[in-house]
Amino acid sequence: GTHWSGRGTAPVGGTILDIKGTDTYGKLKTNGLGLLTIEGVTFRDTSGGATPFIYTTNTTLHVSGCSFVGSKIGAACDQDGIILGGPNQVEGGGGWTDGFQGYGSIIEDCFFSGIRRGVLGQAFANAVKVSRLTAWTTCGNSGGGFIEWDGRPTTGVQSAAGGAIADCLIEMPSYKYGIVLRCLIRMELRGNSFFDYGASSVAGILLETTATGNRIT
Protein backbone atom coordinates (compact mmCIF):
# COMPACT_ATOMS: atom_id res chain seq x y z
CA GLY A 1 0.00 0.00 0.00
CA THR A 2 0.94 3.69 0.08
CA HIS A 3 3.38 5.23 2.52
CA TRP A 4 1.47 6.13 5.68
CA SER A 5 3.87 6.84 8.51
CA GLY A 6 5.18 10.19 9.62
CA ARG A 7 7.70 8.37 11.80
CA GLY A 8 9.30 6.72 8.79
CA THR A 9 11.93 8.13 6.47
CA ALA A 10 11.59 7.86 2.70
CA PRO A 11 8.38 6.28 1.39
CA VAL A 12 8.53 2.54 0.92
CA GLY A 13 6.16 0.00 -0.58
CA GLY A 14 3.39 0.31 -3.14
CA THR A 15 3.55 2.50 -6.22
CA ILE A 16 5.78 5.55 -5.74
CA LEU A 17 5.87 8.33 -8.33
CA ASP A 18 8.79 10.69 -7.72
CA ILE A 19 7.82 13.55 -10.04
CA LYS A 20 10.59 16.12 -10.24
CA GLY A 21 9.24 18.18 -13.14
CA THR A 22 8.04 21.75 -12.67
CA ASP A 23 4.95 23.49 -14.02
CA THR A 24 2.96 26.65 -13.35
CA TYR A 25 -0.12 24.71 -12.21
CA GLY A 26 0.62 21.09 -11.31
CA LYS A 27 2.73 18.04 -11.90
CA LEU A 28 -0.38 16.08 -12.88
CA LYS A 29 -2.93 18.48 -14.39
CA THR A 30 -6.21 17.78 -16.10
CA ASN A 31 -8.94 19.92 -17.67
CA GLY A 32 -10.79 17.28 -19.69
CA LEU A 33 -14.38 16.26 -19.04
CA GLY A 34 -14.86 12.96 -17.25
CA LEU A 35 -13.61 11.06 -14.21
CA LEU A 36 -10.03 10.52 -13.05
CA THR A 37 -9.62 7.82 -10.39
CA ILE A 38 -6.33 7.50 -8.48
CA GLU A 39 -5.95 4.82 -5.81
CA GLY A 40 -3.04 3.66 -3.66
CA VAL A 41 -0.34 5.88 -5.18
CA THR A 42 2.42 7.69 -3.27
CA PHE A 43 3.27 11.00 -4.93
CA ARG A 44 6.73 12.21 -4.02
CA ASP A 45 9.02 15.07 -5.04
CA THR A 46 12.69 14.87 -4.09
CA SER A 47 13.63 17.86 -6.27
CA GLY A 48 12.88 20.47 -3.63
CA GLY A 49 10.42 22.20 -5.97
CA ALA A 50 7.10 23.84 -5.11
CA THR A 51 4.84 22.69 -8.00
CA PRO A 52 1.53 21.26 -6.67
CA PHE A 53 1.03 17.55 -7.26
CA ILE A 54 -2.51 17.49 -8.75
CA TYR A 55 -4.38 20.37 -10.42
CA THR A 56 -7.80 19.99 -12.03
CA THR A 57 -10.42 22.26 -13.57
CA ASN A 58 -13.13 20.32 -15.47
CA THR A 59 -12.32 16.78 -14.36
CA THR A 60 -14.09 15.00 -11.51
CA LEU A 61 -11.55 13.38 -9.17
CA HIS A 62 -11.82 10.25 -7.06
CA VAL A 63 -8.56 10.19 -5.09
CA SER A 64 -8.42 7.46 -2.47
CA GLY A 65 -5.73 5.91 -0.28
CA CYS A 66 -2.91 8.04 -1.69
CA SER A 67 0.07 9.75 -0.06
CA PHE A 68 1.64 13.10 -0.90
CA VAL A 69 5.22 13.61 0.27
CA GLY A 70 7.00 16.92 -0.24
CA SER A 71 10.66 17.62 0.40
CA LYS A 72 10.34 20.49 2.91
CA ILE A 73 9.31 20.37 6.56
CA GLY A 74 7.02 22.41 8.80
CA ALA A 75 6.89 26.17 8.31
CA ALA A 76 9.16 25.85 5.25
CA CYS A 77 6.58 23.82 3.29
CA ASP A 78 5.56 25.51 0.01
CA GLN A 79 4.09 22.61 -1.99
CA ASP A 80 0.37 21.83 -2.24
CA GLY A 81 -1.22 18.43 -2.70
CA ILE A 82 -4.47 18.90 -4.68
CA ILE A 83 -5.88 22.11 -6.21
CA LEU A 84 -9.50 22.16 -7.37
CA GLY A 85 -10.14 24.82 -9.99
CA GLY A 86 -8.39 27.98 -11.05
CA PRO A 87 -8.86 31.43 -9.52
CA ASN A 88 -11.16 32.88 -12.20
CA GLN A 89 -14.93 32.48 -12.32
CA VAL A 90 -15.02 31.22 -15.91
CA GLU A 91 -17.39 28.28 -16.33
CA GLY A 92 -16.69 25.30 -18.56
CA GLY A 93 -13.68 26.77 -20.32
CA GLY A 94 -10.46 25.04 -21.22
CA GLY A 95 -8.07 27.50 -19.65
CA TRP A 96 -5.93 26.52 -16.68
CA THR A 97 -7.11 29.51 -14.67
CA ASP A 98 -10.81 28.71 -15.25
CA GLY A 99 -13.12 27.63 -12.45
CA PHE A 100 -13.75 24.10 -11.21
CA GLN A 101 -16.39 21.91 -12.90
CA GLY A 102 -15.57 18.50 -11.45
CA TYR A 103 -18.61 18.45 -9.18
CA GLY A 104 -18.96 15.31 -7.08
CA SER A 105 -15.22 14.91 -6.58
CA ILE A 106 -14.15 12.73 -3.65
CA ILE A 107 -10.80 12.95 -1.84
CA GLU A 108 -10.52 10.41 0.95
CA ASP A 109 -8.15 8.36 3.12
CA CYS A 110 -5.00 10.21 2.06
CA PHE A 111 -1.79 10.93 3.99
CA PHE A 112 0.30 14.10 3.70
CA SER A 113 3.90 14.77 4.76
CA GLY A 114 5.98 17.85 3.93
CA ILE A 115 2.93 19.51 2.36
CA ARG A 116 1.59 23.06 2.78
CA ARG A 117 -2.07 22.77 1.77
CA GLY A 118 -3.44 19.29 1.30
CA VAL A 119 -6.54 20.50 -0.56
CA LEU A 120 -7.21 23.97 -1.99
CA GLY A 121 -10.67 24.70 -3.43
CA GLN A 122 -10.97 27.76 -5.68
CA ALA A 123 -13.58 29.25 -8.05
CA PHE A 124 -16.70 27.08 -8.43
CA ALA A 125 -15.23 24.34 -6.18
CA ASN A 126 -18.72 23.05 -5.40
CA ALA A 127 -20.01 19.77 -4.01
CA VAL A 128 -16.66 18.20 -3.09
CA LYS A 129 -16.37 15.60 -0.33
CA VAL A 130 -13.09 15.54 1.60
CA SER A 131 -12.76 12.94 4.33
CA ARG A 132 -10.29 11.08 6.54
CA LEU A 133 -7.17 12.99 5.49
CA THR A 134 -4.10 12.94 7.75
CA ALA A 135 -1.68 15.88 7.86
CA TRP A 136 1.44 14.77 9.71
CA THR A 137 3.57 17.06 11.87
CA THR A 138 5.99 17.53 8.96
CA CYS A 139 3.31 19.56 7.13
CA GLY A 140 2.87 23.28 7.71
CA ASN A 141 1.50 26.63 6.58
CA SER A 142 2.57 29.53 8.77
CA GLY A 143 0.07 31.89 7.14
CA GLY A 144 -2.90 29.60 6.53
CA GLY A 145 -4.38 26.14 6.80
CA PHE A 146 -4.04 22.55 5.66
CA ILE A 147 -7.42 22.66 3.91
CA GLU A 148 -8.41 26.00 2.36
CA TRP A 149 -11.45 27.05 0.32
CA ASP A 150 -11.72 30.38 -1.46
CA GLY A 151 -14.56 30.51 -3.97
CA ARG A 152 -13.65 34.00 -5.18
CA PRO A 153 -9.84 34.40 -5.29
CA THR A 154 -9.96 37.14 -7.95
CA THR A 155 -13.09 38.70 -9.48
CA GLY A 156 -16.68 37.53 -9.67
CA VAL A 157 -19.78 37.53 -7.49
CA GLN A 158 -20.36 33.87 -6.62
CA SER A 159 -19.22 31.86 -3.64
CA ALA A 160 -18.35 28.18 -3.80
CA ALA A 161 -21.11 26.01 -2.35
CA GLY A 162 -21.83 22.63 -0.84
CA GLY A 163 -19.75 19.62 0.05
CA ALA A 164 -18.20 18.27 3.24
CA ILE A 165 -14.92 18.12 5.15
CA ALA A 166 -15.11 15.25 7.61
CA ASP A 167 -13.06 13.14 10.02
CA CYS A 168 -9.68 14.64 9.10
CA LEU A 169 -6.66 14.59 11.43
CA ILE A 170 -4.53 17.73 11.25
CA GLU A 171 -1.33 18.02 13.26
CA MET A 172 -0.98 21.73 14.03
CA PRO A 173 2.61 22.54 15.14
CA SER A 174 3.42 24.47 11.95
CA TYR A 175 -0.08 25.64 10.98
CA LYS A 176 -1.77 28.93 11.76
CA TYR A 177 -5.14 27.27 11.15
CA GLY A 178 -6.26 23.75 10.36
CA ILE A 179 -9.11 24.66 7.98
CA VAL A 180 -9.74 28.06 6.35
CA LEU A 181 -13.01 28.93 4.59
CA ARG A 182 -13.74 32.10 2.62
CA CYS A 183 -16.33 32.87 -0.07
CA LEU A 184 -17.97 29.54 0.70
CA ILE A 185 -21.53 28.62 1.66
CA ARG A 186 -23.33 25.42 2.74
CA MET A 187 -20.21 23.40 3.52
CA GLU A 188 -20.52 20.82 6.31
CA LEU A 189 -17.57 20.27 8.67
CA ARG A 190 -17.84 17.34 11.05
CA GLY A 191 -15.63 15.20 13.24
CA ASN A 192 -12.33 16.90 12.38
CA SER A 193 -9.45 16.65 14.89
CA PHE A 194 -6.68 19.17 15.54
CA PHE A 195 -3.67 18.17 17.64
CA ASP A 196 -0.42 19.63 19.02
CA TYR A 197 -0.91 23.34 18.48
CA GLY A 198 2.33 25.26 17.93
CA ALA A 199 3.40 28.74 18.98
CA SER A 200 2.02 30.23 15.75
CA SER A 201 -1.27 28.27 15.80
CA VAL A 202 -4.41 30.40 16.23
CA ALA A 203 -7.40 28.09 15.73
CA GLY A 204 -8.44 24.79 14.23
CA ILE A 205 -11.03 26.42 11.96
CA LEU A 206 -11.20 29.95 10.54
CA LEU A 207 -14.49 31.13 9.04
CA GLU A 208 -13.95 34.46 7.36
CA THR A 209 -16.85 36.91 7.04
CA THR A 210 -17.50 35.69 3.49
CA ALA A 211 -18.07 32.11 4.69
CA THR A 212 -21.74 31.98 5.68
CA GLY A 213 -24.35 29.30 6.26
CA ASN A 214 -21.80 26.55 6.91
CA ARG A 215 -22.34 23.87 9.52
CA ILE A 216 -19.74 22.64 12.01
CA THR A 217 -20.28 19.63 14.28
Disulfide bonds with the S-S distance in Angstrom:
none
